[in-house]
Amino acid sequence: MNNTKIVVGFFVIILIALLYNNFKIVHVKTNSMSDYIMPNDFVGIYNLSNHISIEEISRFDPIAFYSEFGGEPLIYIKRILAVPNDRIIIESSGLIIGKYIIPHDQVINTFTEYIQEKDTTVINASEYISYLYEVTARKYFSNRDFDSLNNTFRVPDEYYFVVGDNYYESMDSRFWGLIHKDQIIGKVLFVL
């Protein structure tokens, strides 16, 4: 009996929060975040615009954001792996962010031809860095963000590098470049 009250109470709270626009529920259709979020799961997102300040979002947080990669604006859910001022090193083994190695992109989907042209295992590190800056709105970067000699770049203020947990089946910052804080909708708080 007590468990039933807890479940009902939980859903009432979610309903009230949704009515006050504090939460957004998003249906996930891809497996780019599996095993954390599986295809056909629903995720609850706490709206950044209402209550969470950008300072409350940090490395490893799963977030929802808008991106127009591929032509139309869509909501994506990825994990933040690099925050402003982090350095990302590009090596043959992958992208190195702190102590983490993120494998190079090997995604096959509707963008196959595009991805084959931009596969980081095919082009050299300085070309890849230039590509990331090109697709991220170059005007926000300065020369101090590039370090072509050491194959590194710095994440500039107000930008984030996001990657799906399922590295080999995720369209993410490895393809589209960094995302700006204004693209972020909010934090993923729960998965249903």
C-alpha positions as CSV (number, residue, x, y, z in Angstrom):
1,M,0.0,0.0,0.0
2,N,2.8,2.5,0.9
3,N,4.6,1.7,-2.4
4,T,1.5,2.6,-4.3
5,K,1.2,6.0,-2.5
6,I,4.8,6.7,-3.3
7,V,4.4,5.9,-7.0
8,V,1.2,8.0,-7.3
9,G,2.8,10.8,-5.4
10,F,5.8,10.7,-7.8
11,F,3.6,10.9,-10.8
12,V,1.5,13.8,-9.3
13,I,4.7,15.7,-8.7
14,I,5.9,15.1,-12.3
15,L,2.5,16.2,-13.6
16,I,2.5,19.4,-11.6
17,A,6.1,20.2,-12.7
18,L,5.2,19.6,-16.3
19,L,2.2,21.9,-16.0
20,Y,4.5,24.6,-14.6
21,N,6.9,24.0,-17.5
22,N,9.8,23.0,-15.3
23,F,10.2,19.6,-17.0
24,K,10.1,18.4,-20.5
25,I,9.5,14.7,-21.4
26,V,11.4,13.6,-24.5
27,H,11.0,10.2,-26.3
28,V,14.4,8.8,-27.3
29,K,14.5,6.9,-30.6
30,T,18.2,6.1,-31.1
31,N,20.7,4.0,-29.1
32,S,23.4,6.7,-29.0
33,M,23.2,6.9,-25.2
34,S,22.7,3.1,-24.5
35,D,23.0,1.5,-22.0
36,Y,22.1,4.6,-19.9
37,I,19.1,5.5,-22.2
38,M,17.7,2.9,-24.5
39,P,15.7,3.3,-27.7
40,N,12.0,4.1,-26.9
41,D,12.8,5.3,-23.4
42,F,11.4,8.5,-22.1
43,V,13.6,11.0,-20.3
44,G,12.7,13.8,-18.0
45,I,14.6,17.0,-18.6
46,Y,14.7,19.8,-16.1
47,N,14.5,23.0,-18.1
48,L,17.7,25.1,-17.9
49,S,15.8,28.3,-18.8
50,N,13.6,28.1,-15.8
51,H,15.7,27.1,-12.9
52,I,19.1,25.6,-13.6
53,S,21.9,28.0,-14.3
54,I,24.7,27.0,-16.7
55,E,27.1,26.8,-13.8
56,E,25.1,23.8,-12.5
57,I,25.8,21.8,-15.6
58,S,29.1,20.0,-15.4
59,R,31.3,17.4,-17.0
60,F,29.6,14.0,-17.3
61,D,26.1,15.4,-17.0
62,P,23.7,14.0,-19.6
63,I,21.9,17.0,-21.2
64,A,19.3,17.7,-23.9
65,F,20.0,20.4,-26.5
66,Y,19.0,21.6,-29.9
67,S,21.1,21.2,-33.0
68,E,20.5,21.8,-36.6
69,F,23.0,19.3,-37.9
70,G,21.6,17.7,-41.0
71,G,19.2,20.5,-41.8
72,E,16.4,20.6,-39.3
73,P,16.5,21.5,-35.6
74,L,16.2,18.4,-33.4
75,I,16.6,17.6,-29.7
76,Y,19.6,15.5,-28.9
77,I,20.7,13.9,-25.7
78,K,24.4,13.4,-25.0
79,R,26.9,13.6,-22.2
80,I,29.1,16.5,-21.6
81,L,32.7,15.4,-21.7
82,A,34.6,18.7,-22.0
83,V,33.7,22.0,-20.5
84,P,35.1,25.5,-21.1
85,N,38.9,25.7,-20.9
86,D,39.4,21.9,-21.1
87,R,42.0,20.8,-23.6
88,I,41.2,18.0,-26.1
89,I,44.2,16.1,-27.6
90,I,43.8,14.4,-30.9
91,E,45.8,11.1,-31.2
92,S,45.6,8.1,-33.4
93,S,43.9,6.2,-30.5
94,G,41.1,8.7,-30.2
95,L,40.3,12.0,-28.6
96,I,41.8,12.4,-25.2
97,I,39.9,14.5,-22.7
98,G,41.6,14.5,-19.3
99,K,42.1,10.8,-18.5
100,Y,39.5,9.6,-20.9
101,I,40.0,8.3,-24.5
102,I,37.1,8.7,-26.8
103,P,37.4,6.5,-29.9
104,H,37.3,8.2,-33.3
105,D,34.0,8.3,-35.1
106,Q,32.9,5.3,-37.0
107,V,29.2,5.9,-37.3
108,I,27.2,4.6,-40.3
109,N,23.8,6.1,-40.8
110,T,22.0,8.5,-43.1
111,F,25.0,10.8,-43.1
112,T,27.3,8.0,-44.4
113,E,28.9,10.0,-47.3
114,Y,29.4,13.1,-45.1
115,I,30.9,11.1,-42.3
116,Q,33.3,9.2,-44.5
117,E,34.7,12.6,-45.6
118,K,35.2,13.8,-42.0
119,D,36.2,10.5,-40.3
120,T,38.9,11.5,-37.8
121,T,40.8,8.3,-38.5
122,V,41.3,9.4,-42.1
123,I,42.2,13.1,-41.8
124,N,45.1,14.4,-39.8
125,A,44.7,16.1,-36.4
126,S,45.2,19.7,-37.6
127,E,42.7,19.3,-40.4
128,Y,40.3,17.8,-37.8
129,I,40.8,20.7,-35.5
130,S,40.2,23.2,-38.3
131,Y,37.0,21.2,-39.3
132,L,35.7,21.4,-35.7
133,Y,36.2,25.1,-35.6
134,E,34.6,25.6,-39.0
135,V,31.4,23.8,-37.9
136,T,31.3,25.4,-34.5
137,A,31.1,29.1,-35.5
138,R,34.7,30.2,-35.9
139,K,34.0,33.7,-34.7
140,Y,33.9,32.6,-31.1
141,F,37.4,31.2,-31.1
142,S,40.8,32.8,-30.8
143,N,44.3,31.8,-31.9
144,R,45.0,30.7,-28.3
145,D,42.4,27.9,-28.8
146,F,44.5,26.2,-31.5
147,D,47.7,24.3,-30.8
148,S,48.4,22.6,-34.1
149,L,51.9,21.6,-33.1
150,N,50.6,19.5,-30.2
151,N,47.4,18.5,-31.9
152,T,45.2,20.0,-29.2
153,F,42.5,22.6,-28.9
154,R,40.9,24.4,-26.0
155,V,37.2,24.4,-25.4
156,P,36.3,28.1,-25.4
157,D,34.0,29.9,-22.9
158,E,30.3,29.1,-23.2
159,Y,31.0,25.9,-25.3
160,Y,30.8,22.2,-24.5
161,F,32.0,19.0,-26.2
162,V,29.3,16.4,-26.0
163,V,29.5,12.7,-26.9
164,G,27.0,9.8,-26.8
165,D,27.7,6.9,-24.4
166,N,27.5,4.5,-27.2
167,Y,30.5,5.9,-29.0
168,Y,30.3,4.0,-32.3
169,E,26.6,4.8,-32.9
170,S,26.4,8.5,-31.9
171,M,26.3,11.7,-33.9
172,D,27.9,14.2,-31.5
173,S,30.6,16.9,-31.1
174,R,33.0,14.7,-33.0
175,F,31.0,15.5,-36.1
176,W,29.2,18.8,-35.5
177,G,31.8,20.5,-33.3
178,L,31.1,22.1,-29.9
179,I,27.7,23.2,-28.7
180,H,27.0,26.6,-27.3
181,K,25.4,27.0,-23.9
182,D,22.3,28.7,-25.5
183,Q,21.6,25.4,-27.3
184,I,21.2,23.5,-24.0
185,I,17.6,22.8,-23.0
186,G,18.4,21.2,-19.6
187,K,19.7,18.3,-17.6
188,V,18.4,14.8,-17.9
189,L,17.1,13.9,-14.5
190,F,15.4,10.6,-15.0
191,V,14.7,7.8,-17.5
192,L,11.4,6.0,-17.8
